[in-house]
Each structure stands twice: as C-alpha cells, then as structure tokens.
Amino acid sequence: MKFFFDLFPVFLFFVAFKAYDIFVATAVAIAATIAQIGWLRFRQHQIDKMMWVNLAIIVVFGGATLISQDETFIKWKPTVLYWLMATVLYMSNQFFRKNLIQAVLEKQVVLPSFIWDKLNLSWVGFFLLMGGLNLYVAFSFPVDSWVTFKLFGSTGLMLIFIILQVMMLGKYIKEASTELIDTQSGNEQHDSTEKISK
C-alpha cells in the first residue's frame, strides 16, 4: 500500500503530462507531493526523512522548470534523488557504521552482517545505475518517452530488483530461520532437563 502511495505524485505527473504538457505536469507533481505530506501530517503518521528530501528536490527543480520554462531541470530531478540516496546509504555505512537498509528491514529479516553490507551496496549500485539511466532516457529520447519511463520503466525496474533480491536472500533467510528454530529447541530441551533434575 505504501508503495502505491509513494507513486501518487508520479502517477499524477504522468496523467497531467498526457492531458496538458510538461510544465502543467511539473506544477501538479509539486502540489501532489505537498498534499501527500500534508495528508500524512493530518493523519498524524510518521513522515520519512526521504519524503522531506524528495519534497525539497521537487520544489527546487520543479520550481526552476516553471520559472525558466526549461524542462531540463525537472528531467534532472529523479537523478539527483537517486544519487543522493546512494550517497547517504554508502556514507552512513562506511563512515558512521550505520547500515540503513538493515535498520529498515532487520525486524522482518534476520541476516548475517556481511550480507547486510552486500545488500546495502547493491542498493547503492542500483540507485547509481537508475540515476544514470534516467539521464540517458531523458536526454536521448523525446520527453513523452521519458515521462512514460519515469512511471512505468523506473517502477518496473524497482520491482524486478526487489524480486531478485528476495530470491537471492531466500537461502540466508531459511538458514537464519533454521538456526532460530534449533536455538529455541535447544533452550526448551535445556529447560526440560533442568525441571527433571529438580
């Protein structure tokens, strides 16, 4: 559900572009992002830091697009966001020993520390690649193709990447589950032995 909620401004951007043009679509995307955060505040939900960052970037680059009437700025917006996320993930892990991917997923998934590091690096690589791919599509194809890629291409690649990660991590998740079951069984046997001895 959150995934589709996050796509709300992008979807409206796509619809507005098809109905009008890139400048109307940019204004709609800015308004939708502001409305998105306003709705979360109204509902008293926690707002992710990246949502605030995304808002700042869309306001700056979208605003520059509207003021200058130059679509170049809005085309750069996804790349700036992707590369910023890659930088944050890499710097946090390398210099502050804070694996942000682990911090988000560790309650749902148990993995060895070296796998968490690989997972973090894989997301860094993915965001770097996506940033470069966005620039390639934005400046090598018509704006209509870029807008379509922004909604369907980027979303599709993200889903494929997540599915591949789940498949690759399946082995470690099973191993971790087996170890957890063995540990619990061992503790239960130990408790039973203590009760018998008493």
Secondary structure, DSSP 4 states (H G I P E B T S, - for coil): -HHHHHTHHHHHHHHHHHHS-HHHHHHHHHHHHHHHHHHHHHTT----HHHHHHHHHHHHHHHHHHHHT-THHHHHHHHHHHHHHHHHHHHHHHHS---HHHHHHTTT----HHHHHHHHHHHHHHHHHHHHHHHHHHHHS-HHHHHHIIIIIHHHHHHHHHHHHHHHHHHHHHHHHHHHHHHHHHHHHHHHHHHHH-
